[in-house]
């Protein structure tokens, strides 16, 4: 079994570990008693997918609008919504997240978007 810090993956909470079954980590007693709430928190519901697609379409519309005003607007006004469009589209298709071997979800596209857009936005503030 793979070690998770100082706790083994198969150890129960009472033994000071994380309970794991089918590569799913249980984060606490409350989550064990209410697994449906934890599953709702994962961005896979139909309403979430529809919102992600809507935001991707809105972002691409903003990119097109700003691109038509290209000589008058700064490049940041095109770059930022384009990065968000890519992020929302990746989230919509399901390619924006990775499921780790221990069951946790890593939203790599969201992190990459923050890395690519935050320095540009901070540059606009200064």
N, C-alpha and C positions, 0 to 999 in steps of 0.2 A: 504494500500500500504506500501511497505517496504521503509524505509528511507535510502537514500544514502548520508551519511555525513549530511550536512545541507540542501540538496536538495531532494525534493521528486521525485520519479521515473517518475511520470506523468507530471512533470513541463516541460515547453518548455525552449529552450535556452534563449529566450528573457526574461523569468521570472527568469533567473539565475539557471535553472535546467538542467537536462539531459532528452532529449526526448527519450521515450522508447515505442516500439511497438513490440508485439510478443516476448517479452523477449530479445529484441535487443537494445543495447545502441547506441545512436548517440553521437559521441564525439565532433562534431562541425558542423558548417554550411557547410564547404567544404564536409564533409563526407555525409551530407544529400543530397547534390547536386550530388555527385558521389558515390552512394552505390556500384556500380560494382567494384570500386577500392578497397574498404574495404573488399569485399568478396574475391577478389583475394589474399589478404594478409593472409587469413586463409589457413593453410597448409592442403588443402584437394584436390588440383588439381591432375590430373593424372600424370603429369610430376613430381610433388613433391613426390607422392607415389612411382613412379618408382625409383627415386633417393634414397629415404629412403630404399627401398628394396635392391638396389645395394650396398649402404653403409653397410647395415647389412650383406650382403653376403661377401663383402670385409673384414669386421671386423672379421667374423667367420673364413675366410681363414687365416687371420693374426694370430688368436688365435691358429688354428691348426698348422700352421708353427712354431710358437714360442713354442708350446707344444712339438713338436718333438725335439726341441733344449733345452728342460727343464733343464737338469743339467747345461748347460752353460749360460743360460739367467736367469735374476732375475724374481721373481714372478710378479713384476709390469708389465713386458712385456707381460704377459698373462692376467692379471687382467684388465688392462685399455682397450684393445680392446674388451674383453668380456663384460665389462660394456657398451661400446659404441654399441656393437651388440645388446644387450638387449634393449637399448634405441631406436635405429633405428627400431628394429622390433616392439616395442610397438607403435611407431609413425606410422609405416606403417599400422598396424592393426586398428589404431584409439583408442586404449586403453591408449595411452600416454598423452591424454589431457582430461580435464574435462571442461564442459561448466557450468559456474556458473549460479545461478538463475537469475542474471540480464543480461545474455547474453555474458559476457566476457569469454574468453578462458584461462584456466590455464594449462600450459604444465607441469604437475607434474612429468612426467618421465624425462624430461630434467633437472628439478631442482634436482631431486633425483640423477641423473647421476653426476651433478656437485658436489653435496655434497659427493658422494662416490669416485670421482676420483680426485678432486682438492687437497685434502690433500696428496694423494699419489704422485701426480706430484710435489707438493711443497717439499715433502720429497726427491724426486730425485734431485731437484735443489740444495738443501743445502748439 
